[in-house]
Structures are given as structure tokens and as C-alpha cells.
């Protein structure tokens, strides 16, 4: 058995000596009055610089090798930062853990440093974390010093040092607590920036994103979502910004709708969509930032953005277009999107519509300028599997290209010219069922007979042949 396991066994034995002590944490007494005066000095203890820790590690190993067990008091206090490090952790150094605990019962400074180190290094994968947390609770009982009162308060409030219940209860208070978010964090000491970015808070965030799927479908979802987003990105920056955390965050926020047919309330969708666009960027433009989120979450976000582009396109052209049949186009492409969530959309707008679009909140400036066309014209580009469609406002024709053709428009650009969006493309097949002649010259399909399904029948035939997306009148007819 390793020294680390022996140390854990000794910690467990110590905990068993006082099995009920943690439930008898003293209620606030006169000492609580002193706590207020100490709040200003309760900031998290900064981690010593690497050079200092390396020197301490060297001395501790040397003393241990000599077998004297005569560790320096200052080295014992600093050693708490080395117990659970990835680089040569010292928790298995013979006699060190016992010496640290013996000093923690005599020294507030060592006790506080031990707590800070435990919070910073917190990991459920480390077998010593649980016993150490319980031992800290016993320490708080056995050493009723005012200097440790804030940690006793935190443990009473959320069972902070219980490795399973602590992160769960704190996550719940962050999402649903009666007090303001800042007050909830302050009450347990996590308003401090050093603690706020430690591993304990990482575990709390995991709990929050795991529980978001339930909380975001309740009647109080708006309040809960605002608290969740404020926690995830305090002062507008992600608390944990590495790719894995970003991916977990995106999946957690989108999970309620990954497989559900229902869509969130518009206000909920706007908040989640805006938040993810700000912190993960647009998956249509920077798909690499969404890799950790997974295919399903990425596709859902793309569907939301495509729907927003469709809605904005037809909303904008309704004020500018001459074509009275634009609602049929909206119904057709909306039906197509319902069949395939991977469809992507991008807008190119003439100068007058471009100016209007900047005020459309849902677009988040995900659109391009259209040059060489009338200022009140607009283009909707859609990538449907291996095809790119170009839908014009006014009386413009519908065009389609295989995405790998050299003249096929690329989605996501900032500017397009009219010539780039009117090049020769695929022919549209006729549809005998709806009396559509199609368009054999590759120069686009006119929107003839919208109320008789003529152009829709031809476009649907091309979709079925090239993408295996099957649409019928029940799908594309305006509701």
C-alpha cells in the first residue's frame, strides 16, 4: 500500500472518531461579531511562486529521505500547495500529511492555507479529496476560532466540504437561490477571484450545466437562465474558457431541445443564442470552436441561426420587395429546414436593406452587403447538403449549384456582387404532377404559379434527387 493510501486511511480513521461532529457545527455566537471585522482579510491566499514551491519541495523531500521528520514550520504551511499537484504530488511523502494536520490544529495560517489548497486542487478523481474534506469539517469543529468562522458559515450553508453535496447544493443556490447571485457567492467566499477560478468552482459549473436541462424548461426559466449565464461569464468573460468547458457549457444550455420537437420561448432562445455566439462564435463561420460541443448541439445552434436568417430575410423584404408571393417562399424553405437541421443560411443585402438589417437583433450582423444590385434587393443563400441555393427577393429567380462547383457562392462572406449570384447553375426538373416545366437552361427557376405549387414542385423534385429531402404540398403550403 502506498504512503498516499495509508494517509487516506489515517484521515478516514480520524473522521470516524467524530462521526457526528460535522452535524453539530456551532451556531453563530458572539464570535460571529468578530467575523465582520475579519471579512476584509478573508481574501484567498495567493499561490506561492513556482520557484518558492520548488525550493520547498526539495527541502521536504530531503527531510523525508533523512527520516528525521523535522519539517520546518514555514515549509509545512507551504507544503499544502504541493500535496495534490500534477507535478510530483507530495501527499504520499511519509509523515508529511500527519505533520500538516498537526500544525493546522495549532495554526490558523496553516489551516486556512490547507482549505485554500483543497478548494483549488479539488477533483473527484483524487481519492484523498473526500477524506480531506471531512477532516477539514472536523478541524472547523475542533478549532472554533473566529478566524475560521467564514468557512464554518459556508459549510453550514451548503455543506461546502462534503465533496458530493457541496458542489450540488452550491450549484442549486446559484441557479435557484433566493438571494442575488453575487450575495450567494459572497456568502460562501467565492466572490474572491482566486477561488472563483479554482477547481471547486469547476465542479460547481459541471453541476450547473448538467442541471440546466431541467431548470430551463420550468416556468421560472428566464430568471434561472439569467443567473446561469451570469455565473458562466462573470463580467462578460467565461469563467472557464478552455475548449472542453466551452463544449460542456454549450451542450448543457442546448440539451433541453436537442431531441425535443418543441422550441424554447423566444426570449430564452435569444439569450442562449446571443450568449453562445459571443463566447463560442458562429458555428457556420468557426466550426472548430464548436467541436467539443458535439454534432447535435452544433446542428441545433445552426438550425436556430438559419431560422433567424429566414425570418429576417422575409421580414426585411416584406417592406421592400415587389413580389406578392414571398410568403410561399418562406413556407417552402421553412419546411425544408424542418426536414434537415443541418441547413445553413446567409444573407446578402442591398444598401437600403443592409442599413435596416443592422437593427435586426436576431441576425447579430451575420449578413453580407450585396453590390451591383438595387438597394432594396436581397438574397438568401442556403446550403442544403451538397447544394447551394440562391433565393432572390423581388422577381429574381431561384438558382442552385452543387457546392463543389467553382462558381457556387460560398456562404459566410462579407460582400457579394450580383454577377457572382446569377451564374449558370443546375437545371430544375419539370414536375408533371404540378404542371411545372422546370428550367432546363441552368439560369434559374421563375416563381410561377406559387398558389398552384408549380415552382415548388420543380424545386422539390431537385431536392429529392440531389439531397433525398422529400417535400410535398402539406409541408410547403403557407400556414
C-alpha positions as CSV (number, residue, x, y, z in Angstrom):
1,X,0.0,0.0,0.0
2,X,1.4,3.4,-0.9
3,X,2.0,6.1,1.6
4,X,-0.9,8.1,0.0
5,X,-3.3,5.3,0.7
6,X,-2.0,5.0,4.2
7,X,-2.5,8.7,4.7
8,X,-6.1,8.4,3.4
9,X,-6.7,5.5,5.8
10,X,-5.5,7.6,8.7
11,X,-7.7,10.5,7.6
12,X,-10.7,8.2,7.5
13,X,-9.8,6.8,10.9
14,X,-9.7,10.4,12.3
15,X,-13.0,11.2,10.8
16,X,-14.6,8.2,12.4
17,X,-13.5,9.3,15.8
18,X,-16.0,12.2,15.5
19,X,-18.8,10.8,13.3
20,X,-21.4,13.4,14.2
21,X,-19.3,16.5,14.8
22,X,-20.0,17.9,11.3
23,X,-23.7,18.0,12.0
24,X,-23.1,19.9,15.3
25,X,-21.3,22.8,13.8
26,X,-21.8,25.6,16.4
27,X,-24.5,28.1,15.6
28,X,-23.5,31.7,15.3
29,X,-22.3,33.1,18.6
30,X,-20.5,36.2,19.9
31,X,-17.7,35.1,17.7
32,X,-19.8,35.9,14.6
33,X,-19.5,39.6,15.5
34,X,-15.8,39.4,15.2
35,X,-16.2,37.8,11.7
36,X,-17.5,41.1,10.3
37,X,-14.2,42.7,11.3
38,X,-12.2,39.9,9.7
39,X,-14.1,39.9,6.4
40,X,-11.7,42.3,4.8
41,X,-8.8,40.0,5.4
42,X,-10.6,36.8,4.3
43,X,-9.4,37.1,0.7
44,X,-8.0,33.9,-0.8
45,X,-4.3,33.2,-0.1
46,X,-2.3,33.6,-3.3
47,X,-0.4,30.5,-4.5
48,X,3.4,31.0,-3.9
49,X,5.5,31.4,-7.0
50,X,6.9,28.3,-8.7
51,X,10.5,28.9,-7.6
52,X,9.5,29.1,-3.9
53,X,7.4,25.9,-4.2
54,X,10.3,24.1,-5.9
55,X,12.6,25.0,-3.1
56,X,10.1,23.9,-0.5
57,X,9.5,20.6,-2.3
58,X,13.3,20.0,-2.4
59,X,13.6,20.6,1.4
60,X,10.6,18.4,2.2
61,X,11.9,15.5,0.2
62,X,15.3,15.9,1.7
63,X,13.9,15.8,5.3
64,X,11.8,12.8,4.5
65,X,14.7,11.0,3.0
66,X,16.7,11.6,6.1
67,X,14.0,10.1,8.2
68,X,14.1,12.8,10.9
69,X,10.6,14.1,10.3
70,X,11.8,17.6,11.4
71,X,9.9,19.7,8.9
72,X,10.2,23.5,9.1
73,X,7.0,25.2,10.2
74,X,7.1,27.5,7.2
75,X,7.7,24.6,4.9
76,X,4.7,22.8,6.3
77,X,2.4,25.8,5.6
78,X,3.7,26.0,2.0
79,X,3.5,22.2,1.6
80,X,-0.3,22.3,1.4
81,X,0.1,23.6,-2.2
82,X,2.2,20.6,-3.1
83,X,0.0,17.8,-1.7
84,X,-2.2,17.4,-4.8
85,X,-0.2,18.9,-7.7
86,X,0.2,17.2,-11.0
87,X,3.9,17.7,-10.8
88,X,5.3,15.3,-8.1
89,X,2.4,15.5,-5.6
90,X,3.7,15.1,-2.0
91,X,0.6,13.6,-0.3
92,X,2.4,10.2,-0.3
93,X,5.6,11.6,1.4
94,X,6.0,9.7,4.7
95,X,4.8,11.6,7.7
96,X,4.0,14.9,5.8
97,X,0.2,14.7,5.9
98,X,0.3,14.0,9.6
99,X,2.7,16.9,10.2
100,X,0.5,19.3,8.2
101,X,-2.6,18.3,10.1
102,X,-0.9,18.6,13.5
103,X,0.2,22.1,12.6
104,X,-3.2,23.0,11.2
105,X,-4.7,22.3,14.6
106,X,-2.3,24.9,16.1
107,X,-2.0,27.5,13.4
108,X,-4.8,29.5,11.7
109,X,-2.5,30.3,8.9
110,X,-1.8,26.7,8.1
111,X,-5.5,25.7,8.5
112,X,-6.5,28.5,6.1
113,X,-3.8,27.6,3.6
114,X,-4.9,24.0,3.7
115,X,-8.5,24.9,2.9
116,X,-7.5,27.1,0.1
117,X,-5.2,24.4,-1.4
118,X,-8.0,21.9,-1.1
119,X,-10.5,24.1,-2.9
120,X,-8.0,25.0,-5.7
121,X,-7.0,21.3,-6.3
122,X,-10.5,19.9,-5.8
123,X,-11.1,16.8,-8.0
124,X,-13.5,13.9,-7.5
125,X,-11.0,11.7,-9.3
126,X,-8.5,12.2,-6.5
127,X,-9.2,9.5,-3.8
128,X,-7.9,11.8,-1.0
129,X,-10.3,14.7,-1.7
130,X,-13.3,13.1,0.2
131,X,-11.4,12.2,3.4
132,X,-9.6,15.5,3.4
133,X,-12.9,17.4,3.1
134,X,-14.3,15.5,6.0
135,X,-11.1,16.1,8.0
136,X,-11.5,19.9,7.3
137,X,-15.0,19.8,8.7
138,X,-13.7,18.2,11.9
139,X,-11.0,20.8,12.1
140,X,-13.6,23.5,11.9
141,X,-15.5,21.9,14.8
142,X,-12.5,21.2,17.0
143,X,-10.9,24.7,16.4
144,X,-13.7,27.2,17.0
145,X,-11.5,30.2,16.2
146,X,-13.2,33.3,14.8
147,X,-10.6,33.4,12.0
148,X,-12.3,30.2,10.5
149,X,-15.9,31.3,11.1
150,X,-16.5,32.2,7.5
151,X,-15.7,28.6,6.5
152,X,-18.0,27.3,9.2
153,X,-20.7,29.6,7.8
154,X,-20.1,28.3,4.3
155,X,-20.3,24.6,5.4
156,X,-23.5,25.2,7.3
157,X,-25.0,26.9,4.3
158,X,-24.2,24.3,1.5
159,X,-22.1,21.5,3.2
160,X,-19.2,23.0,1.4
161,X,-16.6,20.4,2.5
162,X,-18.8,17.4,1.6
163,X,-17.3,16.5,-1.8
164,X,-20.6,15.4,-3.3
165,X,-23.2,17.5,-1.6
166,X,-21.2,20.7,-1.5
167,X,-20.9,21.3,-5.3
168,X,-24.5,20.2,-5.8
169,X,-26.0,22.4,-3.2
170,X,-24.0,25.4,-4.2
171,X,-25.0,24.9,-7.8
172,X,-28.6,24.8,-6.8
173,X,-28.3,28.1,-4.8
174,X,-26.6,29.7,-7.8
175,X,-29.4,28.8,-10.1
176,X,-32.4,29.0,-7.8
177,X,-31.3,30.7,-4.6
178,X,-33.5,33.4,-3.1
179,X,-30.6,35.9,-2.8
180,X,-28.9,37.7,-5.6
181,X,-26.2,35.7,-7.4
182,X,-23.4,37.9,-6.0
183,X,-24.8,37.5,-2.5
184,X,-24.9,33.7,-2.8
185,X,-21.3,33.6,-4.0
186,X,-20.1,36.1,-1.3
187,X,-21.8,34.1,1.4
188,X,-19.5,31.1,0.7
189,X,-16.4,33.0,-0.1
190,X,-16.4,32.5,-3.9
191,X,-16.7,36.2,-4.8
192,X,-12.9,36.2,-4.4
193,X,-11.4,36.0,-8.0
194,X,-8.8,33.3,-7.0
195,X,-11.4,31.0,-5.6
196,X,-13.8,31.8,-8.4
197,X,-11.5,30.2,-10.9
198,X,-10.4,27.2,-8.9
199,X,-11.3,23.5,-9.3
200,X,-14.0,23.6,-6.8
201,X,-15.9,26.1,-8.9
202,X,-15.2,24.0,-11.9
203,X,-17.0,21.1,-10.2
204,X,-19.9,23.5,-9.4
205,X,-20.1,24.6,-13.0
206,X,-20.3,21.0,-14.1
207,X,-23.3,20.6,-11.8
208,X,-24.9,23.7,-13.2
209,X,-24.7,22.7,-16.8
210,X,-25.8,19.2,-16.0
211,X,-29.0,20.5,-14.3
212,X,-29.7,23.3,-16.8
213,X,-31.7,20.9,-19.0
214,X,-34.4,20.6,-16.2
215,X,-34.3,24.2,-14.9
216,X,-34.6,25.8,-18.4
217,X,-38.0,24.2,-19.1
218,X,-39.7,25.4,-15.9
219,X,-42.0,28.4,-15.5
220,X,-39.2,30.4,-13.9
221,X,-36.7,29.6,-16.7
222,X,-36.0,33.2,-17.5
223,X,-34.7,34.1,-14.0
224,X,-32.8,30.9,-13.8
225,X,-31.1,31.4,-17.2
226,X,-30.0,34.9,-16.3
227,X,-28.4,33.6,-13.1
228,X,-26.7,30.7,-15.0
229,X,-25.3,33.0,-17.7
230,X,-24.1,35.5,-15.2
231,X,-22.3,32.7,-13.3
232,X,-20.7,31.2,-16.5
233,X,-19.4,34.5,-17.7
234,X,-18.9,37.0,-14.8
235,X,-18.1,40.5,-16.1
236,X,-18.6,39.2,-19.7
237,X,-15.7,36.7,-19.8
238,X,-16.1,33.0,-19.4
239,X,-15.1,31.6,-16.0
240,X,-13.6,28.6,-17.7
241,X,-12.7,29.2,-21.3
242,X,-10.8,26.0,-22.4
243,X,-12.5,24.1,-25.3
244,X,-13.7,21.2,-23.1
245,X,-15.5,23.6,-20.7
246,X,-17.0,25.6,-23.6
247,X,-18.3,22.4,-25.1
248,X,-19.9,21.2,-21.8
249,X,-21.4,24.6,-21.4
250,X,-23.0,24.6,-24.9
251,X,-24.4,21.1,-24.5
252,X,-25.9,22.0,-21.1
253,X,-27.6,25.1,-22.4
254,X,-28.9,23.4,-25.5
255,X,-29.7,20.0,-24.1
256,X,-33.5,20.5,-23.5
257,X,-34.1,21.0,-27.2
258,X,-31.6,18.5,-28.7
259,X,-34.2,15.9,-29.3
260,X,-37.4,17.6,-28.4
261,X,-39.7,18.9,-31.1
262,X,-40.7,21.9,-29.1
263,X,-38.7,25.1,-29.3
264,X,-37.9,27.3,-26.4
265,X,-39.7,30.6,-25.8
266,X,-38.3,33.3,-28.0
267,X,-36.8,35.2,-25.0
268,X,-35.0,32.0,-23.8
269,X,-33.7,31.2,-27.3
270,X,-32.4,34.8,-27.8
271,X,-30.5,34.8,-24.6
272,X,-28.9,31.4,-25.2
273,X,-28.2,32.1,-28.8
274,X,-26.6,35.5,-28.1
275,X,-24.5,34.1,-25.2
276,X,-23.1,31.2,-27.3
277,X,-22.5,33.5,-30.3
278,X,-20.5,35.8,-28.1
279,X,-18.4,33.1,-26.4
280,X,-18.2,30.3,-29.0
281,X,-18.7,32.4,-32.1
282,X,-20.9,31.4,-35.1
283,X,-20.6,27.7,-35.9
284,X,-21.2,28.5,-39.6
285,X,-18.0,30.6,-39.6
286,X,-15.8,29.0,-37.0
287,X,-16.9,25.4,-36.7
288,X,-13.7,24.4,-34.9
289,X,-14.8,26.3,-31.8
290,X,-17.8,24.1,-31.6
291,X,-16.1,20.7,-31.9
292,X,-16.2,20.0,-28.2
293,X,-19.9,20.8,-28.1
294,X,-20.7,17.8,-30.4
295,X,-22.6,17.4,-33.6
296,X,-26.1,17.5,-32.1
297,X,-25.6,20.8,-30.2
298,X,-23.8,22.3,-33.2
299,X,-26.7,21.4,-35.5
300,X,-29.3,22.8,-33.2
301,X,-27.4,26.1,-33.0
302,X,-27.1,26.2,-36.8
303,X,-30.8,25.5,-37.1
304,X,-31.6,28.4,-34.8
305,X,-29.4,30.7,-36.7
306,X,-30.8,29.5,-40.1
307,X,-34.3,30.1,-38.8
308,X,-33.3,33.5,-37.7
309,X,-31.9,34.3,-41.1
310,X,-35.0,33.0,-42.8
311,X,-37.3,35.0,-40.6
312,X,-35.1,38.2,-41.0
313,X,-34.9,37.8,-44.8
314,X,-38.6,37.5,-45.3
315,X,-39.3,40.1,-42.7
316,X,-37.0,42.6,-44.4
317,X,-38.1,42.0,-47.9
318,X,-41.8,42.3,-46.9
319,X,-41.0,46.0,-46.5
320,X,-39.1,46.3,-49.8
321,X,-40.0,43.5,-52.2
322,X,-42.4,43.9,-55.1
323,X,-43.2,40.1,-55.2
324,X,-46.5,39.5,-53.5
325,X,-45.8,35.8,-53.3
326,X,-42.8,35.9,-51.0
327,X,-44.8,34.1,-48.2
328,X,-44.8,31.0,-50.4
329,X,-41.0,31.0,-50.5
330,X,-40.8,31.5,-46.7
331,X,-43.1,28.5,-46.2
332,X,-41.1,26.3,-48.7
333,X,-37.7,27.0,-47.2
334,X,-39.0,26.8,-43.6
335,X,-40.4,23.3,-44.4
336,X,-37.1,22.3,-45.9
337,X,-35.3,23.4,-42.7
338,X,-37.7,21.3,-40.6
339,X,-36.7,18.3,-42.7
340,X,-32.9,18.9,-42.3
341,X,-31.4,20.7,-39.3
342,X,-28.0,20.9,-40.9
343,X,-29.1,23.5,-43.5
344,X,-27.1,26.8,-43.3
345,X,-28.3,30.2,-44.4
346,X,-26.5,33.5,-45.1
347,X,-27.9,36.8,-46.3
348,X,-26.6,39.3,-48.9
349,X,-28.5,42.6,-48.7
350,X,-28.7,45.7,-50.9
351,X,-27.6,49.0,-49.4
352,X,-31.0,50.1,-48.2
353,X,-32.0,46.7,-46.7
354,X,-28.4,46.4,-45.3
355,X,-28.9,49.5,-43.3
356,X,-32.2,48.2,-41.9
357,X,-30.7,44.8,-41.1
358,X,-28.2,46.3,-38.7
359,X,-31.1,47.0,-36.4
360,X,-32.3,43.4,-36.5
361,X,-31.2,41.9,-33.2
362,X,-31.7,38.3,-34.2
363,X,-29.2,38.5,-37.0
364,X,-26.2,39.6,-34.9
365,X,-24.7,41.1,-38.0
366,X,-24.4,37.7,-39.7
367,X,-25.1,39.1,-43.2
368,X,-23.3,40.5,-46.1
369,X,-23.5,43.5,-48.4
370,X,-24.9,43.0,-52.0
371,X,-23.2,45.1,-54.6
372,X,-24.3,45.8,-58.2
373,X,-28.0,45.3,-57.4
374,X,-30.8,47.6,-56.4
375,X,-30.6,48.9,-52.9
376,X,-33.9,47.3,-51.9
377,X,-32.9,43.8,-53.2
378,X,-31.9,40.9,-51.0
379,X,-30.5,37.4,-51.5
380,X,-30.9,34.3,-49.3
381,X,-28.1,31.8,-49.7
382,X,-28.9,28.3,-48.4
383,X,-26.5,25.3,-48.2
384,X,-28.6,22.1,-48.3
385,X,-26.4,19.1,-48.0
386,X,-24.3,19.2,-51.2
387,X,-26.3,22.0,-52.9
388,X,-26.2,25.8,-52.6
389,X,-29.5,27.7,-53.4
390,X,-29.8,31.4,-54.1
391,X,-33.2,32.9,-53.5
392,X,-33.7,36.5,-54.7
393,X,-36.3,39.0,-53.5
394,X,-38.4,40.9,-55.9
395,X,-38.8,39.0,-59.1
396,X,-35.4,37.2,-59.0
397,X,-35.2,33.6,-60.0
398,X,-34.2,30.7,-57.8
399,X,-30.8,29.2,-58.6
400,X,-28.9,26.1,-57.5
401,X,-25.4,24.8,-57.8
402,X,-23.5,21.8,-56.5
403,X,-21.5,23.2,-53.6
404,X,-18.2,22.0,-55.2
405,X,-18.7,23.9,-58.4
406,X,-16.2,26.7,-58.8
407,X,-18.9,29.3,-59.4
408,X,-21.1,28.2,-56.5
409,X,-21.4,31.0,-54.0
410,X,-19.6,30.4,-50.7
411,X,-21.6,31.2,-47.5
412,X,-20.2,33.5,-44.8
413,X,-18.5,36.2,-46.9
414,X,-18.9,39.9,-46.2
415,X,-19.7,41.1,-49.7
416,X,-21.1,39.6,-52.9
417,X,-21.7,41.1,-56.4
418,X,-24.8,40.5,-58.4
419,X,-22.7,38.7,-61.1
420,X,-21.5,36.2,-58.5
421,X,-25.0,35.2,-57.6
422,X,-26.5,34.9,-61.1
423,X,-24.1,32.5,-62.7
424,X,-25.2,29.4,-64.5
425,X,-26.2,26.5,-62.3
426,X,-28.2,23.3,-62.3
427,X,-31.4,22.8,-64.4
428,X,-34.6,22.4,-62.4
429,X,-36.5,19.3,-63.5
430,X,-40.2,19.5,-64.6
431,X,-42.9,18.3,-62.4
432,X,-45.8,16.8,-64.2
433,X,-47.8,16.5,-61.0
434,X,-47.9,20.2,-60.5
435,X,-47.7,21.3,-64.2
436,X,-44.3,22.8,-63.8
437,X,-42.0,22.9,-66.8
438,X,-38.9,23.5,-64.6
439,X,-36.0,25.3,-66.1
440,X,-33.5,23.5,-68.4
441,X,-31.0,26.3,-69.1
442,X,-29.4,26.5,-65.7
443,X,-30.3,30.2,-65.4
444,X,-32.8,29.8,-62.7
445,X,-36.4,28.9,-61.9
446,X,-39.1,31.6,-62.0
447,X,-41.5,31.7,-59.1
448,X,-44.5,31.0,-61.4
449,X,-47.7,29.5,-60.0
450,X,-47.0,29.8,-56.3
451,X,-50.6,29.3,-55.4
452,X,-50.7,26.2,-57.7
453,X,-47.4,24.6,-56.4
454,X,-45.8,24.9,-59.8
455,X,-42.3,26.2,-58.9
456,X,-42.4,24.5,-55.6
457,X,-43.0,21.1,-57.3
458,X,-39.9,21.6,-59.5
459,X,-37.7,22.8,-56.6
460,X,-38.9,19.8,-54.5
461,X,-38.0,17.4,-57.3
462,X,-34.5,18.8,-57.5
463,X,-34.1,18.5,-53.7
464,X,-35.4,14.9,-53.7
465,X,-33.0,13.8,-56.5
466,X,-29.9,15.6,-55.1
467,X,-30.4,15.6,-51.3
468,X,-33.0,13.0,-50.6
469,X,-35.1,15.6,-48.8
470,X,-38.7,14.9,-49.7
471,X,-41.3,17.7,-49.5
472,X,-44.9,17.9,-50.5
473,X,-47.7,20.5,-50.5
474,X,-48.6,19.7,-46.9
475,X,-45.1,20.7,-46.0
476,X,-44.7,23.9,-48.0
477,X,-48.1,25.4,-48.1
478,X,-48.3,28.6,-46.1
479,X,-50.0,28.3,-42.7
